[in-house]
Amino acid sequence: MQFKDLEWKDVTSNNVIVCSHCEINLCGVIKMEFRINHEPEEDNYYLYVFGKGSLRRLQPERYGSVESAKNAAYRIYSNEMARIKKAVDCLLVT
């Protein structure tokens, strides 16, 4: 299932993305937030996920590039949207 592309707001310094942020708000009911921060000492990117239930991550996930972190965020977003769609479909059938 394909959902819309995430719209990222990147902050760059010396041609390196140091921070990236994306928020999704569905009808004011469901809110998802993704943050990617660059750790220059380790040269890694940390993905933070905020939301309710299974979406929320207590610990950030580490990635080697901002693109891989954004791809992981999209997978998390797609899984959550598929779960929501399945729940709505069940409600409509009953």
C-alpha positions as CSV (number, residue, x, y, z in Angstrom):
1,M,0.0,0.0,0.0
2,Q,1.4,3.4,-1.0
3,F,0.7,6.5,1.1
4,K,1.7,10.1,0.5
5,D,5.3,11.2,0.6
6,L,6.4,12.7,3.9
7,E,7.3,16.4,3.8
8,W,10.6,16.9,5.6
9,K,12.0,20.3,6.8
10,D,15.8,20.0,6.7
11,V,18.3,22.2,8.6
12,T,21.7,22.2,7.0
13,S,25.1,23.5,8.1
14,N,28.2,23.3,5.9
15,N,26.2,21.2,3.3
16,V,25.3,18.6,6.0
17,I,21.8,18.0,7.2
18,V,22.1,18.4,10.9
19,C,18.4,18.1,11.7
20,S,15.2,17.0,9.8
21,H,11.6,17.2,11.0
22,C,8.3,15.9,9.7
23,E,4.8,16.1,11.3
24,I,1.7,14.4,10.2
25,N,-1.7,15.5,11.6
26,L,-4.7,13.5,10.5
27,C,-8.0,15.4,11.2
28,G,-6.6,16.6,14.5
29,V,-7.0,13.1,15.9
30,I,-3.9,11.2,14.9
31,K,-0.5,13.0,15.2
32,M,2.8,11.5,14.2
33,E,6.2,13.3,14.5
34,F,9.5,12.2,13.2
35,R,12.8,13.9,14.0
36,I,16.3,13.1,12.7
37,N,19.3,14.5,14.4
38,H,22.9,14.2,13.2
39,E,25.6,13.2,15.7
40,P,28.8,14.6,14.2
41,E,31.2,12.7,16.6
42,E,29.8,9.3,15.5
43,D,28.7,10.5,12.0
44,N,25.3,8.8,12.6
45,Y,21.7,10.0,12.3
46,Y,19.2,9.3,15.1
47,L,15.6,8.9,14.3
48,Y,13.1,9.9,17.0
49,V,9.5,9.0,16.7
50,F,6.7,10.6,18.6
51,G,3.0,9.6,18.7
52,K,0.6,7.4,20.5
53,G,0.6,3.7,21.2
54,S,2.9,1.5,19.1
55,L,4.1,4.4,17.1
56,R,6.1,6.0,20.0
57,R,9.7,4.9,20.4
58,L,11.3,5.3,23.8
59,Q,14.8,5.0,22.3
60,P,16.1,6.6,19.1
61,E,17.1,4.4,16.2
62,R,20.6,4.9,14.7
63,Y,21.3,5.1,10.9
64,G,24.4,5.7,8.8
65,S,22.7,8.3,6.5
66,V,19.8,10.7,6.6
67,E,18.2,8.9,3.6
68,S,18.2,5.6,5.5
69,A,16.6,7.3,8.5
70,K,14.0,8.9,6.3
71,N,13.2,5.5,4.7
72,A,12.8,4.0,8.1
73,A,10.4,6.8,9.1
74,Y,8.4,6.2,5.9
75,R,8.2,2.5,6.8
76,I,7.0,3.3,10.3
77,Y,4.5,5.8,8.9
78,S,3.2,3.2,6.3
79,N,2.8,0.5,8.8
80,E,0.8,2.8,11.1
81,M,-1.4,4.0,8.3
82,A,-2.1,0.5,7.2
83,R,-3.0,-0.5,10.7
84,I,-5.4,2.6,10.9
85,K,-6.9,1.8,7.5
86,K,-7.5,-1.8,8.6
87,A,-9.2,-0.7,11.8
88,V,-11.4,1.8,9.9
89,D,-12.3,-0.9,7.3
90,C,-13.4,-3.2,10.1
91,L,-15.6,-0.5,11.6
92,L,-17.3,0.2,8.3
93,V,-18.0,-3.5,7.7
94,T,-19.7,-4.0,11.0
